[in-house]
Amino acid sequence: MRFMHMADVHLGAVPDSGAPWSGAREKEIWDTFRSSIQDAASEQLDLLLIAGDLFHRQPLLAELKEVNYLFSTLPKTRVVLIAGNHDYLQPASCYLNFPWNRNVACLFSRQCERVRFPEINTEVYGLSYYRQEIQEPLYDELRPVRDDYCHILLAHGGDSQHIPMSRELLAKSGFDYLALGHIHKPQMVAANKAAYAGALGPIDCNDTGPHGYILGEYKKGKMSVSFVPKAKREYVPITIEAEEQDTTFSLRDKLEKQIEQRGWQHIYRVTLKGFREPGIQYDTDKMKDFGMVLDVSDQTVPAFHLDELKRKYNGQLIGRYIESFEGHDRSAVEELALQYGLEALLGS
């Protein structure tokens, strides 16, 4: 039995709101989902598992019809999905009473339920969110029926506000695989036993690293799974080291070289560190008008020459301020206090 495990697709999300590329990113989320469905078709998979948050918010009826059409292109694949904390089942949710294709099973109960597929000797367990936050550990005590089926738990959560989980208890629960959602970073919780697929594509600037889905195979009582990168772009943090002689445009050139090395398709968050000439302020907006630079944080400090300043202002307030930091190794906080204090004193 071969399957695809995806989670946190967040259809309808508009990442990087206000950025010039934001609209294209909204479309890209749909395109990545459609392409993943095409992968499942070409691989002729037996099972597609969606571990919550297929949508970023309450789905529209037209959106459900689009998704249902894509599922219809998988006539040999059984689709099982649950609702997560973003697309939770409100009383008026379009999820409820929607006429899904025959190959789609929705585990939309508040309590754990299961669906059996005798033709592939597999049973899938799961439950759905009926509110945005659930603090009760609903998964820890779940156990599968003991038989010769492959038993899979489809679960969404893992933090204090969204169905906290004991990884130790789940590892001993008897399920052959735990298909997890809610945490956007792909990660193996237990080797070939439990995994977060992560968001199918990066949704916000905290979703660094590769994103995609998990492919799994259950054969002769053994489970094996592997992560498949699918998203074409990542959020990438970059640090640019400034030197005293640097200007806004020289730092921009340094940034451009790094982006050329890492790839223009990615979205970048830039941090400037190091020392700048006293009195100089970098124009960070000039570093955001090319490529996909989401934000630039200037954490540089002025490069004061302390011995020269102490001689120049000997006996005065600035000289005494410098002396107050001498006589011991300065901590990082004290170093910043010295720099910022001098900047304020010299500015006045």
C-alpha positions as CSV (number, residue, x, y, z in Angstrom):
1,M,0.0,0.0,0.0
2,R,1.5,3.3,-1.1
3,F,0.3,6.7,0.0
4,M,0.9,10.5,0.0
5,H,0.7,12.4,3.3
6,M,0.3,16.2,3.0
7,A,-0.9,18.9,5.5
8,D,-1.4,22.6,5.9
9,V,-2.0,23.4,2.3
10,H,-3.8,26.7,3.3
11,L,-5.7,27.2,0.1
12,G,-6.9,30.8,0.1
13,A,-4.0,32.3,2.0
14,V,-2.4,35.4,0.7
15,P,1.2,35.3,1.9
16,D,3.3,38.5,2.2
17,S,0.3,40.8,2.0
18,G,1.3,44.2,0.6
19,A,4.3,42.8,-1.3
20,P,4.3,43.2,-5.1
21,W,4.4,39.4,-5.5
22,S,1.6,38.6,-3.0
23,G,-1.1,37.9,-5.5
24,A,1.1,35.5,-7.4
25,R,1.9,33.7,-4.2
26,E,-1.9,33.1,-3.6
27,K,-2.1,31.4,-7.0
28,E,1.1,29.5,-6.4
29,I,-0.4,27.7,-3.4
30,W,-3.2,26.4,-5.6
31,D,-0.8,25.4,-8.3
32,T,1.4,23.5,-5.9
33,F,-1.6,21.6,-4.6
34,R,-2.8,20.8,-8.1
35,S,0.7,19.6,-9.1
36,S,0.9,17.4,-6.0
37,I,-2.4,15.8,-7.0
38,Q,-0.9,15.2,-10.4
39,D,2.0,13.5,-8.7
40,A,-0.4,11.2,-6.8
41,A,-2.1,10.3,-10.1
42,S,1.2,9.6,-12.0
43,E,2.4,7.4,-9.1
44,Q,-1.0,5.6,-9.0
45,L,-1.1,5.9,-5.2
46,D,-3.5,3.9,-3.1
47,L,-4.2,6.6,-0.5
48,L,-4.0,10.4,-0.2
49,L,-4.0,11.7,3.4
50,I,-4.6,15.4,4.2
51,A,-3.9,16.1,7.9
52,G,-5.9,19.3,8.4
53,D,-5.9,23.0,7.2
54,L,-6.5,22.2,3.6
55,F,-7.9,25.7,3.6
56,H,-6.5,28.8,5.3
57,R,-10.0,29.8,6.4
58,Q,-13.6,28.7,5.9
59,P,-13.7,27.3,2.3
60,L,-16.1,28.8,-0.3
61,L,-18.4,26.5,-2.1
62,A,-16.7,27.3,-5.4
63,E,-13.3,26.3,-3.9
64,L,-14.7,23.0,-2.7
65,K,-15.9,22.2,-6.2
66,E,-12.4,22.9,-7.5
67,V,-10.8,20.7,-4.9
68,N,-13.4,18.0,-5.5
69,Y,-12.7,18.1,-9.3
70,L,-8.9,17.5,-8.5
71,F,-9.8,14.6,-6.3
72,S,-11.9,13.1,-9.2
73,T,-8.7,12.9,-11.3
74,L,-7.5,10.2,-8.8
75,P,-10.0,7.4,-9.5
76,K,-7.7,4.7,-8.1
77,T,-6.7,6.7,-5.0
78,R,-8.8,6.9,-1.8
79,V,-8.7,10.4,-0.3
80,V,-9.1,10.9,3.5
81,L,-9.1,14.4,5.1
82,I,-9.8,16.1,8.4
83,A,-10.5,19.8,9.2
84,G,-7.8,21.6,11.2
85,N,-7.8,24.7,13.4
86,H,-7.9,27.1,10.4
87,D,-10.7,25.5,8.4
88,Y,-12.5,24.1,11.4
89,L,-16.2,23.1,11.0
90,Q,-18.4,26.0,11.9
91,P,-22.1,25.4,11.9
92,A,-22.5,27.0,8.5
93,S,-19.4,25.6,7.0
94,C,-19.6,24.7,3.4
95,Y,-17.6,21.5,4.3
96,L,-20.8,20.1,5.9
97,N,-23.1,18.3,3.5
98,F,-20.9,18.9,0.5
99,P,-21.4,16.1,-2.1
100,W,-17.8,14.7,-2.3
101,N,-16.7,12.2,-4.9
102,R,-17.0,8.5,-4.1
103,N,-13.3,8.2,-3.5
104,V,-13.3,10.9,-0.8
105,A,-13.8,10.2,2.9
106,C,-14.0,13.1,5.4
107,L,-13.5,12.3,9.1
108,F,-15.6,15.3,10.3
109,S,-16.6,14.0,13.7
110,R,-15.7,15.7,17.0
111,Q,-14.7,12.2,18.3
112,C,-12.3,9.9,16.6
113,E,-13.8,7.8,13.9
114,R,-12.3,5.4,11.3
115,V,-12.7,4.4,7.7
116,R,-11.8,1.0,6.4
117,F,-10.5,0.1,3.0
118,P,-10.5,-3.7,2.7
119,E,-9.2,-3.6,-0.9
120,I,-5.9,-2.2,0.4
121,N,-6.1,-3.7,3.9
122,T,-5.9,-0.2,5.5
123,E,-7.8,1.6,8.2
124,V,-7.5,5.4,8.8
125,Y,-8.5,7.1,12.1
126,G,-9.1,10.8,12.7
127,L,-11.3,13.6,14.0
128,S,-11.9,17.3,13.1
129,Y,-11.8,20.7,14.8
130,Y,-15.1,22.3,15.6
131,R,-13.4,25.3,17.1
132,Q,-10.1,27.1,16.6
133,E,-8.5,25.9,19.8
134,I,-8.6,22.6,21.6
135,Q,-6.6,22.2,24.7
136,E,-7.5,18.6,25.5
137,P,-5.0,15.8,24.5
138,L,-7.5,13.9,22.4
139,Y,-5.0,11.6,20.7
140,D,-2.9,10.3,23.6
141,E,-5.3,7.5,24.6
142,L,-6.3,6.4,21.1
143,R,-5.6,2.8,20.1
144,P,-6.3,1.0,16.8
145,V,-8.4,-2.2,16.6
146,R,-6.1,-5.2,16.7
147,D,-6.2,-7.0,13.3
148,D,-4.0,-7.5,10.2
149,Y,-4.8,-4.1,8.7
150,C,-2.4,-1.2,8.3
151,H,-3.6,1.4,10.9
152,I,-3.0,5.1,10.3
153,L,-3.9,8.0,12.6
154,L,-4.6,11.3,10.8
155,A,-3.9,14.0,13.5
156,H,-3.7,17.8,13.6
157,G,-2.1,19.6,16.5
158,G,0.8,19.3,18.9
159,D,1.0,22.5,20.9
160,S,-0.7,23.6,24.1
161,Q,-3.6,25.3,22.3
162,H,-4.1,22.8,19.5
163,I,-4.6,19.2,20.8
164,P,-1.3,18.7,22.7
165,M,0.3,15.4,22.1
166,S,2.6,13.1,24.1
167,R,5.0,11.8,21.5
168,E,6.0,8.9,23.8
169,L,2.4,7.8,24.2
170,L,1.7,8.0,20.5
171,A,4.8,6.1,19.6
172,K,3.5,3.2,21.7
173,S,-0.1,3.5,20.6
174,G,0.0,0.6,18.1
175,F,-0.6,2.7,15.0
176,D,1.6,1.8,12.0
177,Y,1.9,5.4,11.0
178,L,0.9,8.8,12.5
179,A,0.2,11.3,9.7
180,L,0.6,14.7,11.5
181,G,-0.4,18.2,10.6
182,H,-0.3,21.8,12.1
183,I,3.5,22.2,12.5
184,H,4.7,23.8,9.3
185,K,8.3,22.6,9.4
186,P,8.6,19.0,8.0
187,Q,10.0,16.7,10.6
188,M,10.2,13.1,11.5
189,V,8.8,12.5,15.0
190,A,9.7,8.8,15.0
191,A,11.6,7.1,12.1
192,N,9.1,5.6,9.6
193,K,6.5,5.8,12.4
194,A,5.3,9.4,12.8
195,A,5.9,12.6,10.9
196,Y,4.8,16.1,10.3
197,A,4.5,16.6,6.5
198,G,4.9,20.4,7.1
199,A,3.1,23.0,5.1
200,L,2.9,22.0,1.4
201,G,4.4,25.4,0.6
202,P,5.7,28.2,2.8
203,I,2.9,30.3,4.1
204,D,4.7,33.0,6.1
205,C,8.2,34.2,6.8
206,N,8.7,31.7,9.6
207,D,8.3,28.8,7.2
208,T,12.0,28.6,6.3
209,G,13.5,25.6,4.6
210,P,12.1,23.2,2.0
211,H,8.4,22.2,1.9
212,G,6.5,19.4,0.3
213,Y,4.8,16.2,1.1
214,I,5.6,12.7,2.4
215,L,5.5,9.5,0.4
216,G,5.0,6.2,2.3
217,E,4.8,2.5,1.6
218,Y,3.5,-0.3,3.8
219,K,4.8,-3.6,2.7
220,K,4.9,-7.0,4.6
221,G,4.2,-5.3,7.9
222,K,6.9,-2.6,7.6
223,M,6.4,1.1,7.0
224,S,8.9,3.3,5.1
225,V,8.4,7.0,4.5
226,S,10.4,9.8,2.8
227,F,10.0,13.6,2.4
228,V,9.6,14.9,-1.1
229,P,10.4,18.7,-1.6
230,K,7.6,20.3,-3.8
231,A,7.5,24.1,-3.2
232,K,9.6,26.0,-5.7
233,R,10.6,28.8,-3.2
234,E,11.6,29.2,0.4
235,Y,11.8,32.0,2.9
236,V,15.6,32.5,3.4
237,P,17.2,34.6,6.1
238,I,20.4,36.5,5.1
239,T,22.9,38.3,7.2
240,I,25.0,41.0,5.6
241,E,28.1,42.1,7.5
242,A,28.7,45.8,7.2
243,E,32.1,47.5,7.5
244,E,32.8,51.1,8.4
245,Q,33.4,52.1,4.7
246,D,30.1,50.5,3.5
247,T,27.3,52.6,2.0
248,T,23.8,51.7,1.1
249,F,24.7,50.8,-2.4
250,S,27.7,48.7,-1.4
251,L,25.5,46.7,1.0
252,R,23.0,46.3,-1.8
253,D,25.7,44.9,-4.0
254,K,26.6,42.4,-1.3
255,L,23.0,41.4,-0.9
256,E,22.6,41.0,-4.7
257,K,25.6,38.6,-4.8
258,Q,24.1,36.4,-2.1
259,I,20.7,36.3,-3.8
260,E,22.4,35.3,-7.1
261,Q,24.1,32.4,-5.2
262,R,21.0,31.2,-3.4
263,G,18.5,31.8,-6.2
264,W,16.2,34.6,-7.3
265,Q,13.1,32.4,-6.7
266,H,13.3,32.6,-2.9
267,I,11.9,35.3,-0.6
268,Y,14.5,36.9,1.6
269,R,14.6,38.5,5.1
270,V,17.8,40.5,5.5
271,T,19.6,41.5,8.7
272,L,22.4,44.0,8.6
273,K,25.1,43.5,11.2
274,G,28.5,44.9,12.0
275,F,29.8,48.5,12.2
276,R,28.9,51.6,10.2
277,E,30.5,55.0,10.1
278,P,29.2,57.2,12.9
279,G,26.4,59.5,11.7
280,I,25.6,57.3,8.7
281,Q,22.1,55.7,8.3
282,Y,21.5,53.1,5.6
283,D,18.5,53.5,3.4
284,T,17.0,50.0,3.7
285,D,14.2,50.7,1.3
286,K,16.8,50.8,-1.5
287,M,17.6,47.1,-0.7
288,K,14.0,46.1,-1.1
289,D,13.3,47.3,-4.6
290,F,14.8,44.3,-6.4
291,G,14.3,40.6,-6.1
292,M,11.9,39.3,-3.5
293,V,13.2,41.0,-0.4
294,L,10.5,41.0,2.3
295,D,12.2,43.1,4.9
296,V,15.6,44.5,5.9
297,S,16.5,44.9,9.6
298,D,19.4,47.3,10.3
299,Q,21.2,46.1,13.5
300,T,24.5,47.8,12.7
301,V,26.2,50.0,15.4
302,P,28.5,53.0,14.9
303,A,32.2,52.2,14.6
304,F,33.5,54.6,17.4
305,H,37.3,54.8,17.9
306,L,37.3,54.8,21.7
307,D,40.9,55.8,22.4
308,E,40.6,58.8,20.0
309,L,37.3,59.9,21.6
310,K,38.6,59.5,25.1
311,R,41.6,61.7,24.3
312,K,39.4,64.3,22.6
313,Y,36.8,64.4,25.4
314,N,39.1,63.8,28.3
315,G,37.5,65.1,31.6
316,Q,34.2,65.7,29.8
317,L,31.0,63.8,29.9
318,I,31.8,61.6,26.9
319,G,35.3,60.8,28.2
320,R,33.9,59.8,31.6
321,Y,31.2,57.7,29.9
322,I,33.8,55.7,28.0
323,E,35.9,55.2,31.2
324,S,32.8,53.8,33.0
325,F,32.9,50.8,30.7
326,E,36.6,50.1,31.1
327,G,38.4,47.8,33.6
328,H,36.5,44.6,32.7
329,D,35.4,42.5,29.8
330,R,32.2,44.0,28.4
331,S,29.2,41.8,27.8
332,A,27.3,42.0,24.6
333,V,24.6,44.1,26.3
334,E,27.3,46.5,27.7
335,E,28.8,46.8,24.3
336,L,25.5,47.9,22.8
337,A,24.9,50.3,25.7
338,L,28.3,51.9,25.1
339,Q,27.7,52.2,21.3
340,Y,24.1,53.6,21.7
341,G,25.1,55.9,24.5
342,L,28.0,57.4,22.5
343,E,25.7,57.8,19.5
344,A,23.2,59.8,21.6
345,L,25.9,61.9,23.3
346,L,27.7,62.7,20.1
347,G,24.5,63.4,18.3
348,S,23.5,66.0,20.9
